[in-house]
Amino acid sequence: RASLGAHESAWAEAVEEIGTVRAAIAVIYTLQLYEDDVAKNGGESRIKNPGGYFRALARMVKTGKIDLAVELLAMRRRRMA
């Protein structure tokens, strides 16, 4: 959580809403997405606030708008291409 710059409340909300394991996966996914974007775009990322992105991601996972398993598989495919 700290490496994202996410506030403690973002982590607490994510753990409460989607559970500790899925919250941890969301942190890892957000960090990797951010790092991949920086590498692809010459040091710039479209994600300006990784902590905010994490909070929004956790909320979308909770509501079913995003499936972390599907997103991780898509990331894996992109990285292997």
N, C-alpha and C positions, 0 to 999 in steps of 0.2 A: 504494500500500500504506500509506504513512504517513498519508494522510488518513482511512483507515479505522480507524487505531489497531491494525492487524494487525502482529503480531510478524514479524520477518524470517524466522523459521522457518516461519510460515504461508505466506509467499510462496515460500520455497524448496521447501516440500513441494508447493505447488500447481504450480509450474513443473516440478518433477520428475514429478509424476503426470499432469498434463493439458496441459503445454506452456505456453510463454510467452504465446502469443496468447490461448489460452482462459483462462489465469490473469488476464490483463489485462482480458478481457471480464468475467470474474467480479467483478473489483474494480469496474469501471464499473457493472455490474448491481447489485451490493450497495449502492454509493453512491446510485444513482438510486432504488432501492427504499426505502432509508432516508429519503432526502429526500422522496419522494412520500408516505411514511407520516407523516412529521412534518407536512407541509403539510396532509394530510387530517385529521389528528387534533389539530389545534391545538397544535402544538409537541411533542407526545408521539409516540414511535414504539414499536411492538411489538418492534422489534429493539433490544435493550438493549446488545448488544455487536457492533457491525458487524464487527470483526476476527474474532470467533468465528464469526459468521454466514458470513463469507467462507471460513474454514477448512472449515466444515461443508459449504458449497456446493461447494467444490472436491472434497471427498471424495465427495459425491453425484454430481457430474459424472463422476468417475473410475469409480464403480461402475455408472453408467448409470441411476441413479434419477432424474436430472434431465438434460434436454437443454437446453443453453444457448440454442440457436437457437429452440426452442419457447418458452422463458421470455422471451426478448427480444421475440418476436412478440406474446406475450400482454401484455407490458408496453406495447408500442406500441399495441395495441388499447385497453387501459385508458386510456392517456393521450389517445387520440384521441376517446374517448367523451364 
